Amino acid sequence: MSEPEHLVPPGGPAATLAGNGGVSPGALPLPAAGATMSFQDPEIYQAFVQSLFRSIDHRLSGAIEQNVATEIATLTRLLNIMPPTVVQQHRVLFELAFTLLAADQPNLTLVRGLRRDLSAINDSYVGGLSRVLLFLSGKTLLNAILSALLTIVAMSFVFMFAISGGIKLLCVAAVGSGAEQPLSDLLYGPGVHELMLMAHAAFLGSVVSIMWRMRSFLSDAGLTPLVMYVSVVTRPVVSVLIAVLAFCTMKSGLVSFHALELGGPGGGYVAWAVGFLCGFSERLAQDFLVGAGGALEPARPSGAAPAPRGAAG
């Protein structure tokens, strides 16, 4: 009796043999006795990938849902960029993910969880600055969020010290130029203090917003700890930029918050409250940007229809 060319183990695509000699159903050639199969062999690795896609042929040949297509595309990308030896070590996860996708009603929650685990494994092989961020983010979403919160708090104080140091350097550089007094009055005036206060409050608003929504962050099955850390730690950057925009537009009079003004007796409180809200509420930040953009639009003649969105000016 001739030896079969392929091995289909019981249990479906997720079934494997123990050790490196395990084979994927219906695709990988059965190695000779005593031989060790390795995905470093391009033909064996290609056969493994083909076996995965054969399990979902019925889904690829017809209409496919967007969510399912996204998961297939992401898993395909991981197969392309992950080292073959790493794929071999975690082949069961790939096989299980494709088995779930091949079902009549795919369990996308489980697929997203498997894909996230595989993405996290792939992140551990990145280099450069990502290695540092990977160390900070840890191996769980909770660790990534807590590390990001501590990083944001540290960034807020570094930002304040950097601005203060920059102001002092500018004043020192202006000594002897004959204009040091007006420059000092400008840099140490109430406007700069309000701007710094607003920016620092935006950092704190971002921290409170992240803590408020921590449960929703933890329930996101699609993000790896590294991606979660980066997405969380970059939120205050946007908040500070919007707070600076809010400060400039309020000082110029383009946009006002219920007739509140900076520079008055309660200017510091107004600056802190507006900065905090810019960091805490994404909706407020978006509404503010829309309001600031609308204030700069030219006035239309009465009765004229508004220009369609996206039309060139």
Secondary structure, 3 states (H helix, E strand, C coil): CCCCCECCCCCCCCCCCCHHHCCCCCCCECCCCCCCCCCCCHHHHHHHHHHHHHCCHHHHCCCCCHHHHHHHHHHHHHHHHCCHHHHHHCHHHHHHHHHHHHCCCCCHHHHHHHHHHHHHHHHCCCCCHHHHHHHHHCCCHHHHHHHHHHHHHHHHHHHHHHHHHHHHHHHHHHCCCCCHHHHHHHHCCHHHHHHHHHHHHHHHHHHHHHHHCHHHHHCCCCCCHHHHHHHHHCHHHHHHHHHHHHHHHHHHCCCCECCECCCCCCHHHHHHHHHHHHHHCHHHHHHHHHHHHHHHCCCCCCCCCCCCCCCCC
